């Protein structure tokens, strides 16, 4: 509740631009620590396993499942759900963060979203084919 109030206060004092800046700073900090966690991961599966470990440590109860040629990256809990309801920019930022951490050769799309009524957030992850085709 306090986080939601703080987001409201930032929005009131600094406008939507201030909230966006706050989210950008959070994303940059997370990107650094996530990239550090990815060191030594040699393939997409390895990077996703490391991402699941990091996200689980943050309270997301993340897991990885193979689904045909794709992976499903699943977060069974959202510790920032209240903040995300107050500002959808957090969800957008996390998806962008995943894209940056997993690399250019990866396509990721959200298939389930807690904020739209799903019981979890789930992302379909696949390696892009030659010339950027999926």
Secondary structure, DSSP 8 states (H G I E B T S, - for coil): -HHHHHHHHHHHHHHHHHHHHHHHHHHHHHHHHHHHHHTT--SHHHHHHHHHHHHHHTT--EEEEEETTEEEEEES--TTHHHHHH-THHHHHHHHHHHHHH-TTEEEEEEE-GGGT-SSEEEEEEE--GGG--
